[in-house]
Amino acid sequence: MKNSIRTELKQYILEGMQDLNQDNLTSKPGRLDANELHQELFNVDYYIIGYYKAEQWLKQHQVSTFDAISQVQEWELDNFGQAKNYDNAEALVNMLVYIYGEELISECFQELELF
């Protein structure tokens, strides 16, 4: 993952943690945990909306479409045993961000000692 993406997504996660009240982000029963935060930030709604914006996001972070497809499909094969075809930048970027978000949320929780 490129540093520019890491920086952007970590900031997004930290802002999301603040918005959802950091006190409720522990793994105690009845409280939001890392998996729930990931669901809320990266699966409830798209991170990037619009094909053009998604294409620009890839360019801004100097990620080739083919590299992004390769990363997403490799993750899908590892996790689901099959990969789907991505025919638009919006779906591709949002899946890529979903994958990166999973890793970065764990890092943020560890840095903030919430695990």
KAGIPE-V736897 format. One record per backbone hydrogen bond with DSSP energy under -0.5 kcal/mol. CO is the residue of the C=O (numbers start at 1). NH is the residue of the N-H. E is the energy in kcal/mol with one decimal. If there is no record, write none. Layout:
# KAGIPE-V736897
((CO,NH,E) (CO,NH,E))
This chain:
# KAGIPE-V736897
((2,6,-2.5) (3,7,-2.8) (4,8,-2.1) (5,9,-3.0) (6,10,-2.4) (7,11,-2.0) (8,12,-2.0) (9,13,-2.6) (10,14,-2.8) (11,15,-2.4) (12,16,-2.1) (13,17,-2.6) (14,18,-2.0) (15,19,-2.6) (16,20,-2.0) (18,21,-1.5) (21,24,-2.7) (22,25,-1.8) (24,32,-1.5) (28,31,-1.9) (33,37,-2.6) (34,38,-2.6) (35,39,-2.3) (36,40,-2.6) (37,41,-2.8) (38,42,-2.7) (39,43,-1.6) (39,44,-1.5) (48,50,-0.5) (50,54,-2.1) (51,55,-2.4) (52,56,-2.5) (53,57,-2.2) (54,58,-2.1) (55,59,-2.1) (56,60,-3.2) (57,61,-1.9) (58,63,-2.8) (59,62,-1.5) (62,64,-0.5) (64,68,-2.3) (65,69,-2.6) (66,70,-2.3) (67,71,-2.5) (68,72,-2.5) (69,73,-2.9) (70,74,-2.3) (71,75,-2.1) (72,76,-2.6) (73,77,-2.5) (74,78,-2.3) (75,79,-2.1) (76,80,-3.3) (76,81,-0.8) (76,82,-0.8) (77,81,-1.2) (85,87,-0.6) (88,92,-1.8) (89,93,-3.0) (90,94,-2.1) (91,95,-1.8) (92,96,-2.4) (93,97,-2.8) (94,98,-1.8) (95,99,-2.1) (96,100,-2.6) (97,101,-3.0) (98,102,-1.5) (99,103,-1.2) (100,104,-2.5) (101,105,-2.5) (102,106,-1.3) (103,107,-1.7) (104,108,-2.7) (105,109,-2.7) (106,110,-2.3) (107,111,-2.9) (108,112,-2.2) (109,114,-3.2) (109,115,-0.6) (110,113,-1.1) (114,27,-0.6))
